[in-house]
């Protein structure tokens, strides 16, 4: 039986993978085997260089939790699985040891901005435009277009190729009075609005991708942050923890910090030549 073809109704599949090199096994390889492995990895990364899916993004992990990190993007489930197996087969058998993996999908937030939300913001926000006026209608059309673009790139991301990738999983609490899912929709939407405003302060410094994993992995969301400066990663995570969404309802998994790298530079950095 052939592997099934599985697509989402909207969005794409994302897999974060972390590996360690078995140094003893690697020391037994010939220089020709190492060179052939590098060649296979170069071909895979070149064939899926992005920025849209299918995409393979290669990183070196910093801090010792792993040696190598790779993020895979594909519209079909069997395609992202194929990319994973191709990546694994690029390395000699037994030399690549799995450390951590995370499967998730791109999705629109439950609290996505509606046209009515846009109208209220234009009427009662800083601009206080009068409904029906030419200025209001022009601003509304521009806001709608921006919202459409936001939703598109939320579902079909093209992450900026910045040097730092931070990944961590998270879940909302279900404990007593701190049960996120016992709150009504309007309360949750209001809290998430404040959370989003904090994130927007880092526009131009942080490129963020939130992917859903309820029913797919051990946590509910995967958070991927791309940045050019590590202190921006530290600052946004620290500041967001003061939002009630995180301070009261957030639970976080392990954090992985990684640097974007080419296959050739990965070989040199890890001493795999």
C-alpha positions in Angstrom: 0.0 0.0 0.0 1.4 3.4 -1.0 1.8 6.1 1.6 -1.4 8.1 1.9 -1.6 11.6 0.5 -2.7 13.9 3.4 -3.4 17.6 3.1 -4.8 20.2 5.4 -7.9 22.2 4.6 -5.6 25.3 5.0 -2.1 25.8 6.1 1.0 23.6 6.0 2.9 21.1 8.1 6.0 22.1 10.1 8.5 19.7 11.8 11.3 20.8 14.1 14.0 18.2 14.5 17.1 18.2 16.8 19.9 15.7 16.5 23.2 14.8 18.1 26.2 13.4 16.2 27.5 10.0 17.4 31.1 11.0 17.6 32.4 7.4 18.0 30.4 6.3 14.9 31.6 9.4 13.0 35.3 8.7 13.8 34.9 5.3 12.0 33.9 6.9 8.7 36.3 7.4 5.9 36.9 10.9 4.5 35.0 9.7 1.4 31.9 8.8 3.4 31.9 12.1 5.2 32.2 14.0 1.9 29.4 11.9 0.4 27.2 12.7 3.4 27.9 16.4 3.0 27.1 16.3 -0.7 23.7 14.6 0.0 22.8 17.3 2.6 23.9 20.1 0.3 21.6 18.7 -2.4 18.6 18.5 -0.1 19.1 22.0 1.3 19.7 23.5 -2.2 16.5 21.8 -3.6 14.4 23.2 -0.8 16.0 26.6 -0.1 12.7 28.5 0.3 11.4 31.0 1.2 8.1 29.2 0.7 7.3 25.5 1.2 8.6 22.9 0.7 11.5 24.3 2.6 14.4 22.9 4.6 16.2 25.3 7.1 19.4 24.0 8.6 20.9 25.2 12.0 23.6 24.4 14.4 22.3 24.2 18.0 24.0 26.4 20.7 24.2 25.3 24.3 24.7 21.6 24.1 21.1 20.3 23.9 21.8 19.1 20.4 24.3 19.4 17.6 22.0 20.0 14.6 18.6 21.5 14.2 16.4 21.4 11.1 13.0 22.9 10.4 10.9 21.4 7.6 7.9 22.9 5.9 5.5 21.1 3.5 1.9 21.3 2.4 1.3 17.5 2.7 2.0 15.3 5.6 3.7 12.6 3.6 5.9 15.3 2.0 7.2 16.6 5.3 7.8 13.0 6.4 9.7 12.4 3.1 11.9 15.5 3.8 12.6 14.2 7.3 13.7 10.8 6.0 15.8 12.4 3.3 17.6 14.5 5.9 18.2 11.4 8.1 19.5 9.4 5.1 21.9 12.1 4.2 24.0 10.9 7.2 25.7 7.5 7.5 23.6 4.9 9.4 24.0 5.3 13.2 25.8 8.6 13.1 22.7 10.8 13.6 21.0 10.4 17.0 17.5 12.0 17.5 17.2 14.4 20.5 13.9 16.1 20.1 11.1 16.4 17.5 8.0 18.5 17.2 5.1 18.3 14.7 2.7 21.1 14.3 0.7 22.9 11.6 0.2 26.5 10.6 -3.2 27.9 11.6 -5.1 31.1 12.0 -5.6 32.2 15.7 -9.0 31.6 17.2 -9.1 35.3 18.0 -8.3 36.5 14.4 -9.3 40.1 13.8 -12.7 40.5 12.1 -13.9 43.3 9.8 -16.1 44.5 12.8 -12.9 44.6 14.9 -11.3 46.8 12.3 -14.2 49.2 12.1 -14.2 49.6 15.9 -10.5 50.2 16.0 -10.8 52.9 13.3 -13.8 54.6 15.0 -12.7 54.4 18.6 -8.9 54.0 18.4 -6.3 56.8 18.0 -7.6 57.9 14.6 -11.3 58.2 15.6 -12.5 58.2 12.0 -16.2 58.8 11.3 -17.9 55.7 9.7 -19.1 56.5 6.2 -16.5 59.2 5.6 -14.0 58.8 2.7 -11.2 58.7 5.2 -12.8 55.9 7.1 -13.6 53.8 4.0 -10.0 54.2 2.7 -8.6 53.3 6.0 -10.9 50.3 6.3 -10.0 49.0 2.9 -6.3 49.3 3.7 -6.8 47.6 7.1 -8.7 44.7 5.5 -6.0 44.2 2.9 -3.3 44.1 5.6 -5.4 41.6 7.6 -5.8 39.4 4.5 -2.0 39.4 4.0 -1.4 38.7 7.7 -3.7 35.7 7.5 -2.0 34.4 4.4 1.5 34.5 5.8 0.2 33.0 9.1 -1.0 30.0 7.1 1.8 30.0 4.5 4.8 31.5 6.2 8.0 32.8 4.6 10.3 33.2 7.6 13.0 35.8 7.2 16.4 34.2 6.9 17.9 35.7 10.0 20.8 34.1 11.9 19.1 33.1 15.2 16.2 30.7 15.6 14.6 30.2 19.0 12.1 27.3 19.4 10.0 26.3 22.3 6.7 24.6 22.9 3.9 25.9 25.1 0.5 25.1 26.6 -2.3 27.0 28.3 -3.0 25.9 31.9 -6.0 24.0 33.1 -5.5 24.3 36.8 -8.3 25.5 39.2 -9.0 29.2 38.7 -6.1 29.3 36.1 -8.0 27.2 33.6 -7.6 29.1 30.2 -10.4 27.0 28.7 -12.9 27.9 31.4 -12.8 31.6 30.3 -15.4 32.8 27.9 -14.4 33.7 24.3 -14.5 37.5 24.8 -12.2 37.3 27.8 -9.7 35.2 26.0 -9.7 37.4 23.0 -9.2 40.5 25.1 -6.2 38.9 26.9 -4.7 37.7 23.6 -5.1 41.2 22.2 -2.8 42.6 24.9 -0.3 39.8 24.3 -0.3 40.6 20.6 0.4 44.3 21.3 3.5 43.3 23.2 4.7 41.2 20.3 4.1 44.0 17.8 6.6 46.2 19.7 9.3 43.9 18.3 8.4 44.3 14.6 11.6 44.5 12.6 13.5 42.7 15.4 11.6 39.4 15.7 10.0 37.3 13.0 7.5 35.0 14.8 5.7 31.9 13.7 3.1 30.2 16.0 2.1 26.7 14.9 -0.7 24.6 16.4 -0.1 21.1 17.8 -3.1 20.1 19.9 -3.7 16.4 19.2 -0.4 16.3 17.2 2.3 16.5 19.9 2.8 16.8 23.6 2.2 20.6 23.8 -0.5 22.8 22.2 1.7 25.2 20.3 5.2 25.5 18.9 6.8 29.0 19.0 9.5 29.8 16.4 11.3 33.1 16.7 13.8 34.4 14.2 16.1 37.2 15.1 19.4 39.0 14.4 20.2 39.7 18.0 20.0 37.3 20.9 19.0 40.0 23.4 15.9 40.7 21.3 14.8 37.0 21.8 15.5 37.3 25.5 13.6 40.6 25.8 10.4 39.6 24.0 10.1 36.3 26.0 10.8 38.1 29.2 8.4 41.0 28.5 5.6 38.7 27.4 5.7 36.8 30.6 4.3 39.8 32.4 1.2 39.6 30.2 -1.6 37.8 32.1 -1.8 35.3 29.2 1.7 34.0 30.1 2.0 35.0 33.8 -1.2 33.3 34.8 -2.0 30.8 32.0 1.2 29.9 30.2 3.3 26.8 30.6 6.6 26.5 28.6 8.7 23.6 27.4 12.4 23.5 26.7 14.0 26.3 24.8 16.4 25.6 21.9 18.7 28.4 20.5 20.2 27.8 17.1 22.3 29.5 14.4 21.4 29.4 10.7 24.2 27.6 8.8 25.1 26.1 5.5 25.9 22.4 5.2 29.6 23.2 4.4 29.9 25.5 7.4 28.1 23.0 9.6 30.7 20.4 8.7 33.5 22.8 9.6 31.8 24.0 12.8 31.2 20.5 14.1 34.5 19.1 12.9 32.9 16.6 10.6 35.5 17.1 7.8 
